[in-house]
Amino acid sequence: MTPSSSQQTYTDLLIQYQPKPIKTEQEYNRALTAVEGMMSGELAEAETAIFELLVLLIENYEEHHYSMSKSKPVATLEPLIHEV
C-alpha cells in the first residue's frame, strides 16, 4: 500500500488508499500498515495530506475503541509511592 511515486496526485492517492471512517479492526490494521509504509521516506505534498488524514482516522478509531480513562495524578502516583 505504499505509494510507488512521489509524483502521484492527491486524487490518485485518494483512489489508492480510499480513506474513510475506520469501523473494524481489519480497516484499522490496514490504515496502520499504510501509515507505517509512508513513514519510511520523505513524502510529497499530496502524500503528506493523505498521511495526515489517515493518522486522524486512526486516532479517532483508537479514541473510541482503546480509550484510556482519565485518572487523577494522585491515583497515578499512589501505587508508585507504596513501592518505595
C-alpha positions, 0 to 999 in steps of 0.5 A, spaced: 500 500 500 505 504 499 505 509 494 510 507 488 511 515 486 512 521 489 509 524 483 502 521 484 496 526 485 492 527 491 486 524 487 490 518 485 492 517 492 485 518 494 483 512 489 489 508 492 488 508 499 480 510 499 480 513 506 474 513 510 471 512 517 475 506 520 469 501 523 473 494 524 479 492 526 481 489 519 480 497 516 484 499 522 490 494 521 490 496 514 490 504 515 496 502 520 500 498 515 499 504 510 501 509 515 507 505 517 509 504 509 509 512 508 513 513 514 519 510 511 521 516 506 520 523 505 513 524 502 510 529 497 505 534 498 499 530 496 502 524 500 503 528 506 495 530 506 493 523 505 498 521 511 495 526 515 488 524 514 489 517 515 493 518 522 486 522 524 482 516 522 486 512 526 486 516 532 479 517 532 478 509 531 483 508 537 479 514 541 473 510 541 475 503 541 482 503 546 480 509 550 484 510 556 480 513 562 482 519 565 485 518 572 487 523 577 495 524 578 494 522 585 491 515 583 497 515 578 502 516 583 499 512 589 501 505 587 508 508 585 509 511 592 507 504 596 513 501 592 518 505 595 
